[in-house]
Amino acid sequence: MSAGPGELEAVLGHAFTDRSLLRRAVTHRSAECAVDGHGYQRLEFLGDHILGAIIATMVFRDHVEASEGELSRRYARLVANQTLGDIALELGIDRFVVVGPHERKGGMRRNASILADVIEALIGALYLDAGYCAAEAFVRRSWQTRLRLEGGSGRDDKTRLQEWALKQGLALPGYHLLDMTGPDHAPLITVEVHVEGFAGVRASGRTRRAAEQLAARTFLTEVPQ
């Protein structure tokens, strides 16, 4: 791991009894230390199903009036690769991913698909090391922002802002990148959202998508509805 296992354990909120599970969960098959050439793939398979059970249960319990179709749509958004990749970046999990030298030069450690696989593998590792409750605690904590969004209309903040602007007869909101600071593995991205007739609202996040969502959310909370 590029950073120490203790740091990753702090991110996960769990001290592993078997740290070999932790190492395997963040090791891509391109790395020389990959076991049997598999890397995290087997743990990813397990974690994918554990995550699915946790998210399905939470969506089911939190939306008692929802139809099966609505539950399926909410579930799909919460387990989408883009969602998993964004959460992994926000947690800084990319710092711990182990890949081969060629893949490292190509920036694979920040690849959204790879990060989605790794976070699933980590959930599988948590499950094997400490059981379902440890995996569930990590998922609840890491997905809480997305779960709050799903607790409302199921639309994300950028969609809500777009709909609000159209309802007011305004042009669609625009998002502009203002700044990107910090190291490559943990950048801080600042954007500004512009809505016709209103002052721009700035927000920052680990990914541009997260920053734009926060800017839209901030705008919506500051403007009378």
Salt bridges, closest charged atoms under 4 A:
GLU7 OE1 - ARG95 NH1 3.35
GLU9 OE1 - ARG19 NH2 2.79
ASP48 OD2 - HIS49 ND1 3.98
GLU70 OE2 - ARG74 NH2 2.69
ASP86 OD2 - ARG209 NH1 2.40
GLU90 OE1 - ARG146 NH1 2.84
ASP94 OD2 - ARG110 NH1 3.23
ASP94 OD1 - ARG206 NH2 3.56
ASP129 OD2 - HIS14 NE2 2.69
GLU136 OE2 - ARG140 NE 3.65
GLU150 OE1 - ARG74 NH1 3.58
GLU150 OE2 - ARG77 NE 2.85
ASP157 OD1 - ARG160 NH1 2.59
ASP157 OD2 - ARG217 NE 2.74
GLU163 OE1 - ARG155 NH1 2.08
GLU192 OE1 - HIS194 NE2 2.90
GLU192 OE2 - ARG202 NE 3.12
GLU212 OE1 - LYS158 NZ 2.62
GLU212 OE2 - ARG208 NE 2.97
